[in-house]
């Protein structure tokens, strides 16, 4: 069910839904949907994710893939991370946060935005066959808005980071949509440049991490967007999995 028309052309604001991902897959005519109440969302690795009313911005976007090489599809997650980081740092700047506070916003491979080591936002990218060898994709973003007992203890909200209530939902969704479009344009123009921008927003190099049982120190992104870890046995590239931060280093 939809609320009054949203200010985003081709988008729909939902009063509530089970999952914005599923809602958008079911509405191929839309560019995106968003809500602040979702009861059966999903995260990476099949995790269930519920967003109590008012606690999160749940947004799903259908990126136009025409002309995008299929090999670049996995980097949509990196592009979405860049969009979230740019949005959050811009909001922090607007709230008067200094450079040090803005630097506390960091991306963790492959898809989490952290603030002071706690999860502020996550990304889920899905691709499906669209007929005649084509693919379609949906990029989902969950951004914590306000503190809520139902959110995990390791989560942090935008309100806590800003020290003030977050912007209205429609304005926040419009700003995130613009950042997503900009990050996709950067991916199209130069995957290497997107990787550089992602790295500029990432956790400090040398941060101890573990991924798929391999422990090491964060060394940036590989040429294909994988995670580089410096281990005792040398540098390795992790192309899949989920990184776990073992210890925080000071923000750069």
Secondary structure, DSSP 8 states (H G I E B T S, - for coil): -B-S--SSTTEEEBS-BS-HHHHHHT-TT-SEEEES-EEEEE-GGG-EEEE-TTTEEEEEE----TT--GGGGGGHHHHHHHHHHHHHHHHHHHTT--HHHHHTEEEETTTEEEETTEEEEEEEEEEEEEETTEEEEEEEEEEE-S--TTS-TTB--HHHHHTS----HHHHHHHHHHHHHHHHHHHHH-HHHHHHHHHHTB--TT-EEEETTEEEEEEEE-TTS-EEEEETTEEEEE-SS-EEE-S-----
